[in-house]
Amino acid sequence: MDDVVVAVIALVVGALLVLRGYATLRLAISLLGGFLGFTLGASLVAQQTGTSYLAGVPGWIGAILGALVLGGLAFSFYRAGITLGFGALGYGLSLLLLPAMGVSQTWLLQLIGRLVALALIIPAIVFDLPGIVIVLATSLAGAELVVIAMRLLTGNVVLAELSAQNPRVGLNGFWWIGVIGVALLGGVVQFRHGAV
């Protein structure tokens, strides 16, 4: 019976990630930011007023304002971080590869590194690569959950084997094809619903 319960939960969560992963992860990031903002706002008010955490109306106002501000900014921070990550990747690869190609002047290394970083940041912004990363990651993660649920429901694997991390349980052959197929379906559905 536990296998069926876990399978149904995995199927529901997997389907949510496959079909609505972008919206789900965006909500999760915003909620996490809101939670951190709530805690930070309440702590700052308590520290400034010399009162205890969430003591009185000012503490609650600070907590709610903090939650609204950081909750609203959290997804923007994620997007900025991924975009800058693409730039850092280009810069780092340039500084790694150019000396191997014979470039040794520091000014030239820095110039080319910055140009390559910019050349990766611009497409990251134009093509919304942070959004694409979310769609790909949630489609793949959700697809794996869906396939695990199907394996549990068909008796191909039992919960005890999953929890023991038995190497026999790994995805192979047909199951990998299932994961890839479900992930592709999820990516198409999310893109068609305007996820990015």
Backbone torsions as a table, in degrees:
resi	resn	phi	psi	omega
1	MET	NA	-37.3	178.5
2	ASP	-61.3	-36.7	179.3
3	ASP	-59.2	-41.7	-178.3
4	VAL	-68.2	-42.7	179.9
5	VAL	-62.2	-48.2	179.1
6	VAL	-63.2	-40.2	179.7
7	ALA	-62.1	-43.8	-179.8
8	VAL	-65.1	-43.3	177.9
9	ILE	-62.3	-46.1	179.1
10	ALA	-61.8	-38.3	179.5
11	LEU	-65.8	-43.6	-180.0
12	VAL	-66.2	-48.7	-179.4
13	VAL	-64.8	-42.7	178.9
14	GLY	-61.1	-44.9	178.9
15	ALA	-63.8	-38.7	177.3
16	LEU	-61.7	-44.1	179.0
17	LEU	-68.0	-40.8	-178.9
18	VAL	-66.1	-46.2	-172.6
19	LEU	-89.5	-31.3	-176.1
20	ARG	-134.7	34.1	-174.9
21	GLY	-61.4	-41.4	-179.0
22	TYR	-60.5	-50.6	-179.2
23	ALA	-64.5	-39.0	-179.4
24	THR	-65.4	-47.0	-179.2
25	LEU	-69.3	-36.3	177.1
26	ARG	-62.2	-42.5	176.9
27	LEU	-63.6	-42.7	-179.5
28	ALA	-63.5	-42.1	178.6
29	ILE	-64.4	-42.5	179.1
30	SER	-66.0	-40.2	178.1
31	LEU	-64.9	-40.8	177.3
32	LEU	-63.0	-44.0	176.2
33	GLY	-61.2	-40.5	177.9
34	GLY	-63.8	-40.8	178.5
35	PHE	-63.4	-45.5	178.4
36	LEU	-64.1	-39.8	177.9
37	GLY	-64.7	-39.3	177.4
38	PHE	-59.5	-49.5	-179.3
39	THR	-63.8	-45.1	-179.4
40	LEU	-64.5	-45.6	179.6
41	GLY	-60.5	-46.1	179.2
42	ALA	-64.8	-40.0	179.9
43	SER	-66.2	-41.9	179.6
44	LEU	-63.6	-42.7	178.6
45	VAL	-64.2	-43.1	179.2
46	ALA	-61.9	-40.9	-179.9
47	GLN	-67.7	-42.2	-177.5
48	GLN	-72.6	-33.0	-177.0
49	THR	-95.7	-10.7	-179.1
50	GLY	73.7	20.3	179.0
51	THR	-104.5	178.1	177.8
52	SER	-82.7	168.9	-177.5
53	TYR	-59.6	125.5	-179.9
54	LEU	58.8	32.9	177.7
55	ALA	-87.0	110.6	175.4
56	GLY	83.0	-179.9	-176.3
57	VAL	-63.2	-44.0	-179.4
58	PRO	-59.0	-38.7	178.5
59	GLY	-62.1	-42.9	179.3
60	TRP	-69.5	-37.9	177.6
61	ILE	-63.2	-45.3	178.0
62	GLY	-60.8	-41.3	-179.7
63	ALA	-65.3	-44.2	-178.5
64	ILE	-68.3	-42.3	177.4
65	LEU	-63.0	-42.9	177.6
66	GLY	-60.4	-42.5	179.4
67	ALA	-63.2	-43.0	-179.3
68	LEU	-66.1	-43.5	-177.6
69	VAL	-67.4	-54.9	-177.4
70	LEU	-70.9	-31.8	175.4
71	GLY	-63.9	-39.4	178.8
72	GLY	-71.4	-31.3	-177.1
73	LEU	-90.8	-16.1	-172.0
74	ALA	-57.7	-45.5	-178.0
75	PHE	-69.1	-34.2	176.4
76	SER	-64.2	-39.1	176.9
77	PHE	-63.4	-40.7	177.5
78	TYR	-59.2	-50.0	-177.9
79	ARG	-61.0	-43.3	179.1
80	ALA	-64.1	-40.7	-179.9
81	GLY	-63.0	-44.3	179.2
82	ILE	-66.0	-42.1	-179.9
83	THR	-62.8	-46.6	177.8
84	LEU	-66.2	-30.1	176.1
85	GLY	-62.4	-39.0	176.0
86	PHE	-62.8	-41.6	177.6
87	GLY	-63.7	-43.6	179.4
88	ALA	-63.5	-37.4	177.4
89	LEU	-61.5	-46.3	178.7
90	GLY	-63.4	-42.5	179.4
91	TYR	-63.9	-47.2	-178.6
92	GLY	-64.4	-42.7	178.3
93	LEU	-64.2	-37.0	177.9
94	SER	-62.4	-47.0	-179.0
95	LEU	-68.2	-21.0	177.6
96	LEU	-83.6	-43.1	-173.0
97	LEU	-86.4	-34.3	-175.6
98	LEU	-62.0	-44.4	177.2
99	PRO	-61.2	-32.8	177.5
100	ALA	-67.7	-21.6	179.4
101	MET	-94.5	5.4	175.6
102	GLY	99.3	-0.9	178.6
103	VAL	-80.8	122.7	-176.9
104	SER	-125.3	-12.2	179.7
105	GLN	-72.3	126.0	-177.2
106	THR	-59.5	-44.4	-177.5
107	TRP	-62.5	-37.2	-179.5
108	LEU	-72.2	-39.2	175.5
109	LEU	-59.4	-46.8	-179.5
110	GLN	-64.0	-43.6	-179.2
111	LEU	-62.9	-49.7	-179.0
112	ILE	-65.7	-40.7	177.9
113	GLY	-58.6	-43.2	179.5
114	ARG	-69.6	-37.2	177.9
115	LEU	-66.2	-40.8	178.1
116	VAL	-66.3	-40.3	177.3
117	ALA	-59.0	-46.9	179.2
118	LEU	-64.1	-37.2	179.5
119	ALA	-66.0	-22.8	175.8
120	LEU	-92.8	-30.6	179.5
121	ILE	-68.4	-41.4	-177.3
122	ILE	-60.8	-50.6	176.9
123	PRO	-64.9	-30.6	177.8
124	ALA	-61.3	-37.1	178.5
125	ILE	-76.9	-48.5	-175.1
126	VAL	-62.9	-43.3	-176.2
127	PHE	-97.0	7.4	178.9
128	ASP	52.3	54.6	-179.6
129	LEU	-61.2	-33.5	174.9
130	PRO	-59.9	-39.1	177.2
131	GLY	-67.0	-39.5	178.8
132	ILE	-64.8	-39.0	177.3
133	VAL	-59.7	-43.1	178.8
134	ILE	-63.1	-46.1	-178.6
135	VAL	-61.2	-45.7	-179.5
136	LEU	-64.6	-45.1	-177.9
137	ALA	-65.8	-44.2	-178.5
138	THR	-71.6	-35.4	177.3
139	SER	-63.3	-44.0	-178.8
140	LEU	-69.5	-45.5	179.7
141	ALA	-63.1	-43.4	178.3
142	GLY	-64.2	-39.1	179.5
143	ALA	-63.6	-39.6	177.5
144	GLU	-63.7	-40.8	177.4
145	LEU	-64.5	-41.5	179.0
146	VAL	-61.4	-43.7	-179.3
147	VAL	-67.9	-40.1	176.0
148	ILE	-61.1	-41.4	177.9
149	ALA	-61.3	-43.6	-180.0
150	MET	-64.6	-38.7	178.3
151	ARG	-65.2	-39.2	177.1
152	LEU	-66.1	-43.6	-177.8
153	LEU	-68.0	-32.3	-179.6
154	THR	-88.3	-4.2	-180.0
155	GLY	79.8	10.3	178.2
156	ASN	-66.3	-27.5	178.1
157	VAL	-145.9	153.4	177.3
158	VAL	-115.4	158.3	-175.9
159	LEU	-57.0	-38.0	-179.5
160	ALA	-61.0	-36.4	178.3
161	GLU	-69.3	-36.8	178.2
162	LEU	-65.7	-44.8	-177.1
163	SER	-71.6	-25.6	178.1
164	ALA	-84.7	-3.7	-177.9
165	GLN	53.2	47.7	177.8
166	ASN	-65.5	128.6	-178.7
167	PRO	-60.9	-24.5	178.8
168	ARG	-65.1	-20.8	-174.7
169	VAL	-77.2	-17.0	-176.0
170	GLY	-53.6	154.4	178.6
171	LEU	-72.3	134.7	177.1
172	ASN	-148.5	158.2	174.8
173	GLY	45.9	-114.0	-176.1
174	PHE	-57.0	-38.6	-177.0
175	TRP	-67.9	-36.0	175.6
176	TRP	-65.4	-39.7	177.1
177	ILE	-61.3	-39.8	177.0
178	GLY	-62.4	-44.4	178.9
179	VAL	-61.4	-47.2	-178.8
180	ILE	-63.6	-43.1	179.0
181	GLY	-62.2	-45.8	-179.9
182	VAL	-66.8	-39.7	179.2
183	ALA	-63.5	-42.7	177.8
184	LEU	-63.2	-43.2	176.9
185	LEU	-58.9	-45.2	179.3
186	GLY	-61.6	-43.3	178.8
187	GLY	-61.2	-44.0	178.8
188	VAL	-62.4	-46.5	-178.8
189	VAL	-62.0	-45.6	-178.6
190	GLN	-65.0	-41.9	178.4
191	PHE	-65.8	-36.4	179.6
192	ARG	-70.0	-26.7	177.5
193	HIS	-86.7	10.3	175.9
194	GLY	75.4	31.7	-179.5
195	ALA	-62.1	-33.3	-178.5
196	VAL	-122.2	NA	NA
